[in-house]
């Protein structure tokens, strides 16, 4: 399937970003073997392909867990207190930024900006953006995603 995409782009180096996007869409992440295949197909040095894949935070180089949480570290989110939310996730789920829990249920990432600065601080849980996030709402959302039961609120 990826080979078809590469052919559609005529094996052009200028299509590297689009090809990396499509590869991640197909496989879920950009593993070492996949990056090497892309490097060979486009006749690019592996270091160049790896450099592009690591420059953009949206690319995942390891297989993510069943559920993915991403925190925005853009200026607006940082100023509005996203760091407190990130630390709460690390404590509650015993997972560090950029890592996945040993049971592969939860991956925790950070990114520089998700483009919703007016709603800062922003978190993303399984592709759902949570604007004006609080640590309580984010922890609750993650627990629900992991199969927890929502607590009654009064």
DSSP file (Angstrom, degrees, kcal/mol; ACC not computed):
  #  RESIDUE AA STRUCTURE BP1 BP2  ACC     N-H-->O    O-->H-N    N-H-->O    O-->H-N    TCO  KAPPA ALPHA  PHI   PSI    X-CA   Y-CA   Z-CA
    1    1 A X     >        0   0    0      0, 0.0     4,-1.3     0, 0.0     3,-0.2   0.000 360.0 360.0 360.0 -45.3    0.0    0.0    0.0
    2    2 A X  H  >  +     0   0    0      1,-0.2     4,-2.5     2,-0.2     5,-0.2   0.873 360.0  61.0 -66.8 -35.3    2.8    2.4    0.9
    3    3 A X  H  > S+     0   0    0      1,-0.2     4,-2.4     2,-0.2    -1,-0.2   0.885 101.8  53.0 -57.6 -38.8    4.7    1.4   -2.3
    4    4 A X  H  > S+     0   0    0      2,-0.2     4,-2.5     1,-0.2    -1,-0.2   0.908 108.5  49.6 -62.3 -42.6    1.7    2.7   -4.3
    5    5 A X  H  X S+     0   0    0     -4,-1.3     4,-1.3     2,-0.2    -2,-0.2   0.915 110.5  49.9 -63.5 -43.7    1.9    6.1   -2.5
    6    6 A X  H  <>S+     0   0    0     -4,-2.5     5,-2.3     1,-0.2     6,-0.3   0.913 111.6  48.5 -62.8 -42.3    5.6    6.4   -3.2
    7    7 A X  H ><5S+     0   0    0     -4,-2.4     3,-2.2     1,-0.2    -1,-0.2   0.899 105.7  57.7 -63.5 -40.6    5.0    5.6   -6.8
    8    8 A X  H 3<5S+     0   0    0     -4,-2.5    -1,-0.2     1,-0.3    -2,-0.2   0.808 107.3  48.9 -59.7 -28.4    2.2    8.2   -7.0
    9    9 A X  T ><5S-     0   0    0     -4,-1.3     3,-1.9    -3,-0.3    -1,-0.3   0.210 114.9-120.3 -95.5  14.6    4.8   10.7   -5.9
   10   10 A X  T < 5 -     0   0    0     -3,-2.2    -3,-0.2     1,-0.3    -2,-0.1   0.796  59.1 -71.8  52.7  34.6    7.2    9.5   -8.5
   11   11 A X  T 3 <S+     0   0    0     -5,-2.3     2,-0.3     1,-0.2    -1,-0.3   0.787  86.0 168.0  56.6  29.5    9.8    8.6   -5.8
   12   12 A X    X   -     0   0    0     -3,-1.9     3,-1.5    -6,-0.3    -1,-0.2  -0.582  41.2-144.2 -81.7 132.9   10.4   12.4   -5.3
   13   13 A X  G >  S+     0   0    0     -2,-0.3     3,-2.0     1,-0.3     4,-0.2   0.840 100.1  66.9 -58.9 -34.6   12.4   13.5   -2.2
   14   14 A X  G 3  S+     0   0    0      1,-0.3     3,-0.3     2,-0.1    -1,-0.3   0.649  94.2  59.0 -65.0 -13.9   10.0   16.5   -2.0
   15   15 A X  G <> S+     0   0    0     -3,-1.5     4,-2.6    -6,-0.2    -1,-0.3   0.309  71.8 109.5 -95.2   8.0    7.2   14.1   -1.1
   16   16 A X  H <> S+     0   0    0     -3,-2.0     4,-2.8     1,-0.2     5,-0.2   0.899  77.0  48.4 -54.0 -48.2    9.0   12.8    2.0
   17   17 A X  H  > S+     0   0    0     -3,-0.3     4,-2.5     1,-0.2    -1,-0.2   0.932 113.1  47.5 -59.8 -46.1    6.6   14.5    4.5
   18   18 A X  H  > S+     0   0    0     -4,-0.2     4,-2.3     1,-0.2    -1,-0.2   0.895 113.0  49.4 -62.0 -40.3    3.5   13.2    2.7
   19   19 A X  H  X S+     0   0    0     -4,-2.6     4,-2.6     2,-0.2    -2,-0.2   0.896 110.4  49.8 -67.7 -40.8    5.0    9.7    2.5
   20   20 A X  H  X S+     0   0    0     -4,-2.8     4,-2.4    -5,-0.2    -2,-0.2   0.911 110.8  50.6 -63.1 -41.9    5.8    9.7    6.2
   21   21 A X  H  X S+     0   0    0     -4,-2.5     4,-2.2    -5,-0.2    -2,-0.2   0.941 113.1  45.1 -58.8 -48.3    2.3   10.9    7.0
   22   22 A X  H  X S+     0   0    0     -4,-2.3     4,-2.4     1,-0.2    -2,-0.2   0.900 110.9  53.6 -65.3 -40.8    0.8    8.1    4.9
   23   23 A X  H  X S+     0   0    0     -4,-2.6     4,-3.0     1,-0.2     5,-0.3   0.918 110.9  46.1 -60.6 -43.6    3.2    5.5    6.3
   24   24 A X  H  X S+     0   0    0     -4,-2.4     4,-2.5     1,-0.2    -1,-0.2   0.883 110.7  53.4 -67.5 -36.9    2.2    6.4    9.9
   25   25 A X  H  < S+     0   0    0     -4,-2.2    -2,-0.2    -5,-0.2    -1,-0.2   0.900 116.0  39.9 -62.0 -40.4   -1.5    6.3    8.9
   26   26 A X  H  < S+     0   0    0     -4,-2.4    -2,-0.2    -5,-0.1    -1,-0.2   0.931 130.7  24.3 -74.6 -47.7   -1.1    2.8    7.4
   27   27 A X  H  < S-     0   0    0     -4,-3.0    -3,-0.2    -5,-0.2    -2,-0.2   0.582  96.4-124.1-101.6 -12.6    1.2    1.3   10.1
   28   28 A X  S  < S+     0   0    0     -4,-2.5    36,-0.3    -5,-0.3     2,-0.3   0.150  84.9  24.0  91.2 -21.5    0.4    3.4   13.2
   29   29 A X  S    S-     0   0    0     -6,-0.3     2,-0.8    34,-0.1    32,-0.2  -0.968  81.3-106.4-164.4 169.0    4.1    4.4   13.7
   30   30 A X        -     0   0    0     30,-3.7    -6,-0.1    -2,-0.3   -10,-0.0  -0.777  40.9-171.4-110.2  86.8    7.4    4.8   11.8
   31   31 A X     >  -     0   0    0     -2,-0.8     4,-2.4     1,-0.1     5,-0.2  -0.213  37.8-101.2 -72.2 166.8    9.6    1.9   12.9
   32   32 A X  H  > S+     0   0    0      1,-0.2     4,-2.2    29,-0.2     5,-0.2   0.897 121.3  49.5 -57.3 -46.1   13.3    1.6   11.9
   33   33 A X  H  > S+     0   0    0      1,-0.2     4,-2.3     2,-0.2    -1,-0.2   0.895 110.9  50.3 -63.4 -39.6   12.7   -0.9    9.1
   34   34 A X  H  > S+     0   0    0      2,-0.2     4,-2.4     1,-0.2    -1,-0.2   0.915 109.8  49.8 -65.4 -43.2    9.9    1.3    7.6
   35   35 A X  H  X S+     0   0    0     -4,-2.4     4,-2.5     1,-0.2    -1,-0.2   0.883 110.6  51.2 -61.8 -38.1   12.1    4.4    7.7
   36   36 A X  H  X S+     0   0    0     -4,-2.2     4,-2.5    -5,-0.2    -2,-0.2   0.903 108.8  50.7 -65.9 -40.9   14.9    2.4    6.0
   37   37 A X  H  X S+     0   0    0     -4,-2.3     4,-2.7     2,-0.2    -2,-0.2   0.921 112.0  46.9 -61.9 -43.8   12.5    1.2    3.3
   38   38 A X  H  X S+     0   0    0     -4,-2.4     4,-2.2     2,-0.2    -2,-0.2   0.915 110.6  53.4 -64.0 -42.6   11.4    4.8    2.6
   39   39 A X  H  <>S+     0   0    0     -4,-2.5     5,-2.7     1,-0.2     4,-0.5   0.924 112.8  43.2 -56.7 -47.2   15.0    5.9    2.6
   40   40 A X  H ><5S+     0   0    0     -4,-2.5     3,-0.7     3,-0.2    -2,-0.2   0.907 112.3  52.8 -67.7 -42.0   15.9    3.3   -0.1
   41   41 A X  H 3<5S+     0   0    0     -4,-2.7    -1,-0.2     1,-0.2    -2,-0.2   0.860 117.4  37.4 -63.3 -35.8   12.7    3.9   -2.1
   42   42 A X  T 3<5S-     0   0    0     -4,-2.2    -1,-0.2    -5,-0.2    -2,-0.2   0.417 107.9-123.6 -96.0   1.0   13.4    7.7   -2.3
   43   43 A X  T < 5 +     0   0    0     -3,-0.7     2,-0.3    -4,-0.5    -3,-0.2   0.915  64.3 140.7  55.7  45.7   17.2    7.2   -2.6
   44   44 A X      < -     0   0    0     -5,-2.7    -1,-0.2    -6,-0.2    -2,-0.1  -0.861  61.6 -97.1-114.9 150.6   17.8    9.4    0.5
   45   45 A X    >>  -     0   0    0     -2,-0.3     4,-1.6     1,-0.1     3,-1.1  -0.437  31.5-125.7 -62.7 139.3   20.3    8.9    3.2
   46   46 A X  H 3> S+     0   0    0      1,-0.3     4,-2.8     2,-0.2     5,-0.2   0.853 110.4  60.8 -54.3 -35.1   18.7    7.1    6.2
   47   47 A X  H 3> S+     0   0    0      1,-0.2     4,-2.2     2,-0.2    -1,-0.3   0.843 103.1  50.7 -63.5 -32.7   19.9   10.0    8.4
   48   48 A X  H <> S+     0   0    0     -3,-1.1     4,-2.2     2,-0.2    -1,-0.2   0.936 112.1  45.0 -69.6 -47.0   17.8   12.5    6.4
   49   49 A X  H  X S+     0   0    0     -4,-1.6     4,-2.4     1,-0.2    -2,-0.2   0.926 116.1  46.9 -63.0 -45.1   14.6   10.4    6.6
   50   50 A X  H  X S+     0   0    0     -4,-2.8     4,-2.2     1,-0.2     5,-0.2   0.903 110.0  54.5 -62.8 -41.8   15.2    9.8   10.4
   51   51 A X  H  X S+     0   0    0     -4,-2.2     4,-1.4    -5,-0.2    -2,-0.2   0.897 110.8  44.4 -59.8 -42.8   16.0   13.5   10.9
   52   52 A X  H  X S+     0   0    0     -4,-2.2     4,-1.4     2,-0.2    -1,-0.2   0.920 113.0  51.6 -67.7 -43.5   12.7   14.6    9.3
   53   53 A X  H  < S+     0   0    0     -4,-2.4     6,-0.3     1,-0.2    -2,-0.2   0.839 114.8  42.5 -64.0 -33.3   10.7   12.0   11.2
   54   54 A X  H  < S+     0   0    0     -4,-2.2    -1,-0.2    -5,-0.2    -2,-0.2   0.704 105.1  64.2 -87.3 -19.7   12.2   13.1   14.5
   55   55 A X  H  < S+     0   0    0     -4,-1.4     2,-0.6    -5,-0.2    -2,-0.2   0.901  95.9  62.6 -68.8 -40.3   11.9   16.8   13.8
   56   56 A X  S >< S-     0   0    0     -4,-1.4     3,-1.5     1,-0.1    -1,-0.1  -0.777  73.5-152.1 -93.5 121.9    8.1   16.7   13.7
   57   57 A X  T 3  S+     0   0    0     -2,-0.6    -1,-0.1     1,-0.3    53,-0.1   0.639  87.7  73.0 -70.0 -13.9    6.5   15.7   17.0
   58   58 A X  T 3  S+     0   0    0      2,-0.1     2,-0.4    -3,-0.0    -1,-0.3   0.700  80.5  88.0 -74.3 -16.3    3.4   14.2   15.3
   59   59 A X    <   -     0   0    0     -3,-1.5     2,-0.5    -6,-0.3   -30,-0.1  -0.683  68.3-151.1 -85.3 134.3    5.5   11.2   14.0
   60   60 A X        -     0   0    0     -2,-0.4   -30,-3.7     1,-0.1     4,-0.1  -0.906  11.5-171.6-105.6 127.3    5.7    8.3   16.4
   61   61 A X  S    S+     0   0    0     -2,-0.5     2,-0.3   -32,-0.2   -29,-0.2   0.535  73.3  48.5 -95.9  -8.1    8.9    6.1   16.1
   62   62 A X  S    S-     0   0    0    -31,-0.1     2,-0.3   -34,-0.1   -32,-0.1  -0.936 102.1 -88.8-128.0 155.0    7.6    3.4   18.4
   63   63 A X        -     0   0    0     -2,-0.3   -34,-0.1   -34,-0.1    -2,-0.1  -0.437  48.7-132.2 -63.5 121.6    4.4    1.6   18.4
   64   64 A X        -     0   0    0    -36,-0.3     4,-0.1    -2,-0.3    36,-0.1  -0.299  21.7-103.7 -73.3 161.0    1.9    3.5   20.6
   65   65 A X        -     0   0    0      2,-0.3    40,-0.3     1,-0.1    -1,-0.1  -0.044  43.2 -87.1 -70.9-179.0   -0.2    1.9   23.2
   66   66 A X  S    S+     0   0    0     38,-2.5     2,-0.4     1,-0.1    40,-0.2   0.857 118.1  35.6 -60.9 -37.1   -3.9    1.2   22.9
   67   67 A X  E    S-a  106   0A   0     38,-1.8    40,-2.8    37,-0.1     2,-0.5  -0.955  75.5-155.4-121.5 140.7   -4.7    4.7   24.2
   68   68 A X  E     -a  107   0A   0     -2,-0.4    58,-3.2    38,-0.2     2,-0.4  -0.962   7.4-172.4-122.5 127.9   -2.7    7.9   23.4
   69   69 A X  E     -aB 108 125A   0     38,-2.7    40,-3.1    -2,-0.5     2,-0.4  -0.970   7.1-174.1-117.1 131.0   -2.6   11.0   25.5
   70   70 A X  E     -aB 109 124A   0     54,-2.9    54,-2.9    -2,-0.4     2,-0.4  -0.992   8.4-156.6-129.5 131.5   -0.8   14.1   24.1
   71   71 A X  E     -aB 110 123A   0     38,-2.3    40,-2.5    -2,-0.4     2,-0.5  -0.861  17.8-127.9-105.9 140.7   -0.2   17.3   26.0
   72   72 A X  E     -a  111   0A   0     50,-1.9    40,-0.2    -2,-0.4    50,-0.2  -0.756  20.0-176.2 -88.5 125.9    0.4   20.7   24.3
   73   73 A X        +     0   0    0     38,-3.3    39,-0.2    -2,-0.5    40,-0.1   0.093  37.0 134.0-107.1  21.3    3.6   22.5   25.4
   74   74 A X  S  > S-     0   0    0     37,-0.2     4,-2.9     1,-0.1     5,-0.2  -0.204  73.5 -98.9 -63.7 165.1    3.0   25.6   23.3
   75   75 A X  H  > S+     0   0    0      1,-0.2     4,-2.8     2,-0.2     5,-0.2   0.903 121.8  48.6 -55.2 -48.4    3.4   28.9   25.0
   76   76 A X  H  > S+     0   0    0      1,-0.2     4,-1.8     2,-0.2    -1,-0.2   0.918 114.9  45.2 -61.5 -43.7   -0.3   29.6   25.6
   77   77 A X  H  4>S+     0   0    0      2,-0.2     5,-2.3     1,-0.2     6,-0.2   0.899 113.2  50.4 -67.5 -39.7   -0.8   26.1   27.1
   78   78 A X  H ><5S+     0   0    0     -4,-2.9     3,-1.5     1,-0.2     5,-0.4   0.941 111.5  47.3 -63.5 -46.3    2.3   26.3   29.2
   79   79 A X  H 3<5S+     0   0    0     -4,-2.8    -1,-0.2     1,-0.3    -2,-0.2   0.844 109.1  55.6 -63.4 -33.7    1.3   29.7   30.6
   80   80 A X  T 3<5S-     0   0    0     -4,-1.8    -1,-0.3    -5,-0.2    -2,-0.2   0.369 127.3 -94.3 -85.3   5.8   -2.2   28.4   31.3
   81   81 A X  T X>5S+     0   0    0     -3,-1.5     4,-0.9    -4,-0.2     3,-0.8   0.724  72.1 145.5  99.8  22.9   -0.8   25.5   33.4
   82   82 A X  H 3>< +     0   0    0     -5,-2.3     4,-2.6     1,-0.2     3,-0.2   0.819  68.9  69.4 -62.8 -28.2   -0.5   22.5   31.3
   83   83 A X  H 3> S+     0   0    0     -5,-0.4     4,-2.5     1,-0.2    -1,-0.2   0.883  95.1  53.9 -58.3 -39.1    2.6   21.4   33.2
   84   84 A X  H <> S+     0   0    0     -3,-0.8     4,-1.9     1,-0.2    -1,-0.2   0.896 109.8  48.1 -61.5 -39.9    0.5   20.6   36.2
   85   85 A X  H  X S+     0   0    0     -4,-0.9     4,-2.1    -3,-0.2    -2,-0.2   0.922 110.8  50.7 -66.1 -45.0   -1.7   18.4   34.1
   86   86 A X  H  X S+     0   0    0     -4,-2.6     4,-2.1     1,-0.2    -2,-0.2   0.913 111.1  48.0 -60.6 -44.1    1.3   16.6   32.6
   87   87 A X  H  X S+     0   0    0     -4,-2.5     4,-2.3     1,-0.2    -1,-0.2   0.879 108.9  54.3 -65.2 -37.4    2.8   16.0   36.0
   88   88 A X  H  X S+     0   0    0     -4,-1.9     4,-2.9    -5,-0.2     5,-0.2   0.892 108.2  49.6 -64.0 -39.2   -0.5   14.6   37.3
   89   89 A X  H  X S+     0   0    0     -4,-2.1     4,-2.5     2,-0.2     6,-0.4   0.922 109.7  51.3 -64.8 -44.2   -0.6   12.1   34.4
   90   90 A X  H  X>S+     0   0    0     -4,-2.1     4,-0.9     1,-0.2     5,-0.6   0.918 116.1  41.3 -59.0 -43.5    2.9   11.0   35.1
   91   91 A X  H  <5S+     0   0    0     -4,-2.3    -2,-0.2     2,-0.2     3,-0.2   0.951 117.6  44.9 -68.9 -50.0    2.1   10.4   38.8
   92   92 A X  H  <5S+     0   0    0     -4,-2.9    -2,-0.2     1,-0.2    -3,-0.2   0.873 127.2  26.6 -65.6 -40.5   -1.4    8.9   38.3
   93   93 A X  H  <5S-     0   0    0     -4,-2.5    -1,-0.2    -5,-0.2    -2,-0.2   0.381  97.7-128.0-109.4   3.3   -0.5    6.5   35.5
   94   94 A X  T  <5 +     0   0    0     -4,-0.9     2,-0.4    -5,-0.3    -3,-0.2   0.913  65.5 127.3  50.2  51.8    3.3    6.0   36.2
   95   95 A X      < -     0   0    0     -5,-0.6     2,-0.2    -6,-0.4    -1,-0.2  -1.000  50.2-140.0-137.6 136.4    4.3    6.8   32.7
   96   96 A X    >   -     0   0    0     -2,-0.4     3,-1.9     1,-0.1    12,-0.4  -0.569  39.5 -81.3 -93.0 159.7    6.8    9.4   31.5
   97   97 A X  T 3  S+     0   0    0      1,-0.3    12,-0.2    -2,-0.2    -1,-0.1  -0.335 118.6  21.3 -58.5 134.3    6.5   11.7   28.6
   98   98 A X  T 3  S+     0   0    0     10,-3.4    -1,-0.3     1,-0.3     2,-0.2   0.512 109.7 100.7  84.9   4.9    7.4    9.9   25.4
   99   99 A X  E <   -C  108   0A   0     -3,-1.9     9,-2.7     9,-0.7     2,-0.4  -0.700  61.3-136.1-121.4 171.7    6.8    6.5   26.9
  100  100 A X  E     -C  107   0A   0      7,-0.2     7,-0.2    -2,-0.2    -4,-0.1  -0.960  33.0-103.7-125.2 143.3    4.2    3.7   27.0
  101  101 A X    >   -     0   0    0      5,-2.8     3,-2.5    -2,-0.4    -6,-0.1  -0.288  35.6-110.7 -63.2 152.2    3.0    1.8   30.0
  102  102 A X  T 3  S+     0   0    0      1,-0.3    -1,-0.1     2,-0.1    -7,-0.0   0.797 120.2  55.5 -56.5 -29.9    4.4   -1.7   30.3
  103  103 A X  T 3  S-     0   0    0      3,-0.1    -1,-0.3     1,-0.0    -2,-0.1   0.453 109.5-126.5 -83.0   1.3    0.9   -3.2   29.7
  104  104 A X  S <  S+     0   0    0     -3,-2.5   -38,-2.5     2,-0.2    -2,-0.1   0.687  78.0 118.1  63.5  22.2    0.8   -1.2   26.4
  105  105 A X  S    S+     0   0    0    -40,-0.3   -38,-1.8     1,-0.2     2,-0.4   0.784  71.9  32.7 -85.3 -28.9   -2.5    0.4   27.4
  106  106 A X  E     -a   67   0A   0    -40,-0.2    -5,-2.8   -41,-0.1     2,-0.4  -0.984  56.1-171.6-140.1 126.7   -1.4    4.0   27.5
  107  107 A X  E     -aC  68 100A   0    -40,-2.8   -38,-2.7    -2,-0.4     2,-0.5  -0.922  13.3-156.9-111.3 143.2    1.2    6.1   25.6
  108  108 A X  E     +aC  69  99A   0     -9,-2.7   -10,-3.4    -2,-0.4    -9,-0.7  -0.971  19.5 165.2-127.5 117.8    2.0    9.6   26.8
  109  109 A X  E     -a   70   0A   0    -40,-3.1   -38,-2.3    -2,-0.5     2,-0.3  -0.826  22.5-148.1-126.6 163.6    3.4   12.3   24.4
  110  110 A X  E     -a   71   0A   0     -2,-0.3     2,-0.3   -40,-0.3   -38,-0.2  -0.947  12.6-168.6-127.1 154.5    3.9   16.0   24.3
  111  111 A X  E     -a   72   0A   0    -40,-2.5   -38,-3.3    -2,-0.3   -37,-0.2  -0.925  29.9-120.6-137.4 162.9    3.9   18.3   21.3
  112  112 A X  S    S-     0   0    0     -2,-0.3     2,-0.3     1,-0.3   -37,-0.1   0.819  89.3 -12.3 -77.2 -31.6    4.8   21.9   20.7
  113  113 A X        -     0   0    0    -40,-0.1    -1,-0.3   -39,-0.1   -42,-0.0  -0.906  39.6-166.4-168.8 138.5    1.4   23.1   19.6
  114  114 A X        -     0   0    0     -2,-0.3    -1,-0.1    -3,-0.1     9,-0.0   0.429  54.3-111.8-107.2  -1.4   -1.9   21.7   18.5
  115  115 A X  S    S+     0   0    0      1,-0.0     3,-0.1     2,-0.0    -2,-0.0   0.737  90.7 103.4  83.7  23.6   -3.2   25.0   17.0
  116  116 A X    >   +     0   0    0      1,-0.1     3,-2.3     2,-0.0     4,-0.1  -0.274  32.7 149.1-128.0  47.6   -5.9   25.7   19.5
  117  117 A X  G >   +     0   0    0      1,-0.3     3,-1.7     2,-0.2    -1,-0.1   0.783  65.6  63.4 -56.0 -33.7   -4.2   28.4   21.6
  118  118 A X  G 3  S+     0   0    0      1,-0.3    -1,-0.3    -3,-0.1    -2,-0.0   0.709 104.3  49.7 -65.7 -17.9   -7.4   30.2   22.4
  119  119 A X  G <  S-     0   0    0     -3,-2.3    13,-4.7    12,-0.0    14,-0.4   0.204  98.4-171.7-103.6  13.8   -8.6   27.1   24.3
  120  120 A X    <   +     0   0    0     -3,-1.7     2,-0.1    11,-0.2   -43,-0.1  -0.166  56.9  50.8 -59.5 146.9   -5.4   26.6   26.3
  121  121 A X  S    S-     0   0    0      9,-0.1    12,-2.7    11,-0.1     2,-0.4   0.534  80.5-174.2 -80.5 147.8   -4.4   24.5   28.1
  122  122 A X        +     0   0    0    -50,-0.2   -50,-1.9    10,-0.2     2,-0.3  -0.877  13.5 175.6-115.2 140.8   -5.0   21.7   25.6
  123  123 A X  E     -BD  71 130A   0      7,-1.7     7,-3.7    -2,-0.4     2,-0.5  -0.949  18.0-145.7-132.7 154.7   -4.7   18.0   25.9
  124  124 A X  E     -BD  70 129A   0    -54,-2.9   -54,-2.9    -2,-0.3     2,-0.5  -0.991  12.2-174.8-124.9 125.1   -5.6   15.3   23.4
  125  125 A X  E >  S-BD  69 128A   0      3,-2.3     3,-1.8    -2,-0.5   -56,-0.2  -0.969  77.3 -24.0-120.5 114.8   -7.0   11.9   24.6
  126  126 A X  T 3  S-     0   0    0    -58,-3.2    -1,-0.2    -2,-0.5   -57,-0.1   0.918 128.0 -48.2  48.3  52.1   -7.4    9.3   21.8
  127  127 A X  T 3  S+     0   0    0    -59,-0.3     2,-0.6     1,-0.2    -1,-0.3   0.459 112.4 120.5  71.7   3.7   -7.7   12.1   19.2
  128  128 A X  E <   -D  125   0A   0     -3,-1.8    -3,-2.3     2,-0.0     2,-0.3  -0.888  58.9-139.5-100.3 118.3  -10.3   14.1   21.2
  129  129 A X  E     -D  124   0A   0     -2,-0.6     2,-0.7    -5,-0.2    -5,-0.2  -0.592  10.7-159.1 -77.1 131.0   -9.0   17.6   22.0
  130  130 A X  E >   -D  123   0A   0     -7,-3.7    -7,-1.7    -2,-0.3     3,-0.5  -0.928  12.8-163.4-111.9 106.1   -9.8   18.8   25.5
  131  131 A X  T 3  S+     0   0    0     -2,-0.7   -11,-0.2     1,-0.2    -9,-0.2  -0.541  70.8  17.4 -89.0 156.1   -9.7   22.6   25.6
  132  132 A X  T 3  S-     0   0    0    -13,-4.7    -1,-0.2    -2,-0.2   -10,-0.2   0.900  95.5-169.3  49.4  43.9   -9.5   24.6   28.8
  133  133 A X    <   -     0   0    0    -12,-2.7     2,-0.3    -3,-0.5    -1,-0.1  -0.253  18.9-162.8 -68.6 147.0   -8.3   21.4   30.4
  134  134 A X     >  -     0   0    0     -3,-0.1     4,-2.2     1,-0.1     5,-0.2  -0.878  32.4-115.2-119.5 159.5   -8.0   20.8   34.1
  135  135 A X  H  > S+     0   0    0     -2,-0.3     4,-2.7     1,-0.2     5,-0.3   0.887 115.6  54.7 -63.4 -35.1   -6.0   17.9   35.6
  136  136 A X  H  > S+     0   0    0      1,-0.2     4,-2.3     2,-0.2    -1,-0.2   0.940 109.9  44.2 -63.0 -47.4   -9.3   16.5   37.0
  137  137 A X  H  > S+     0   0    0      2,-0.2     4,-2.1     1,-0.2    -1,-0.2   0.883 116.0  47.8 -67.5 -36.1  -11.1   16.4   33.7
  138  138 A X  H  X S+     0   0    0     -4,-2.2     4,-2.5     2,-0.2     5,-0.2   0.931 112.0  48.1 -70.5 -44.9   -8.1   14.9   31.9
  139  139 A X  H  X S+     0   0    0     -4,-2.7     4,-2.4    -5,-0.2    -2,-0.2   0.911 113.2  49.3 -60.7 -41.3   -7.4   12.3   34.5
  140  140 A X  H  X S+     0   0    0     -4,-2.3     4,-2.4    -5,-0.3    -1,-0.2   0.915 110.3  50.4 -63.0 -43.3  -11.1   11.3   34.4
  141  141 A X  H  X S+     0   0    0     -4,-2.1     4,-2.3     2,-0.2    -2,-0.2   0.898 111.6  48.0 -63.2 -41.0  -11.1   11.1   30.6
  142  142 A X  H  X S+     0   0    0     -4,-2.5     4,-2.2     2,-0.2    -1,-0.2   0.922 110.5  51.2 -66.1 -43.6   -8.0    8.9   30.7
  143  143 A X  H  <>S+     0   0    0     -4,-2.4     5,-3.3     1,-0.2    -2,-0.2   0.911 110.6  49.4 -60.3 -41.9   -9.5    6.6   33.3
  144  144 A X  H ><5S+     0   0    0     -4,-2.4     3,-1.5     3,-0.2    -1,-0.2   0.920 109.9  50.9 -62.4 -43.3  -12.7    6.3   31.2
  145  145 A X  H 3<5S+     0   0    0     -4,-2.3    -1,-0.2     1,-0.3    -2,-0.2   0.862 107.2  54.2 -62.6 -34.9  -10.6    5.5   28.1
  146  146 A X  T 3<5S-     0   0    0     -4,-2.2    -1,-0.3    -5,-0.1    -2,-0.2   0.418 132.5 -91.1 -81.3   3.0   -8.8    2.8   30.1
  147  147 A X  T < 5S+     0   0    0     -3,-1.5    -3,-0.2     1,-0.2    -2,-0.2   0.609  77.9 144.8 102.0  13.2  -12.1    1.2   31.0
  148  148 A X      < -     0   0    0     -5,-3.3     2,-0.5    -6,-0.2    -1,-0.2  -0.260  51.6-108.8 -77.4 170.0  -12.8    2.9   34.3
  149  149 A X        -     0   0    0     -2,-0.0     2,-0.2     1,-0.0    -1,-0.1  -0.861  33.4-113.4-101.3 132.7  -16.3    3.9   35.5
  150  150 A X        -     0   0    0     -2,-0.5     2,-0.2     1,-0.1     3,-0.0  -0.427  32.4-123.5 -65.7 133.5  -17.2    7.6   35.5
  151  151 A X        -     0   0    0     -2,-0.2     2,-0.2     1,-0.1    -1,-0.1  -0.492  26.0-106.7 -76.5 147.9  -17.6    8.9   39.0
  152  152 A X        -     0   0    0     -2,-0.2     2,-0.4     2,-0.0    -1,-0.1  -0.535  33.4-151.2 -71.1 137.0  -20.9   10.6   40.0
  153  153 A X              0   0    0     -2,-0.2    -1,-0.0     1,-0.1    -3,-0.0  -0.901 360.0 360.0-111.1 143.1  -20.6   14.4   40.3
  154  154 A X              0   0    0     -2,-0.4    -1,-0.1     0, 0.0    -2,-0.0   0.407 360.0 360.0-112.0 360.0  -22.8   16.4   42.6
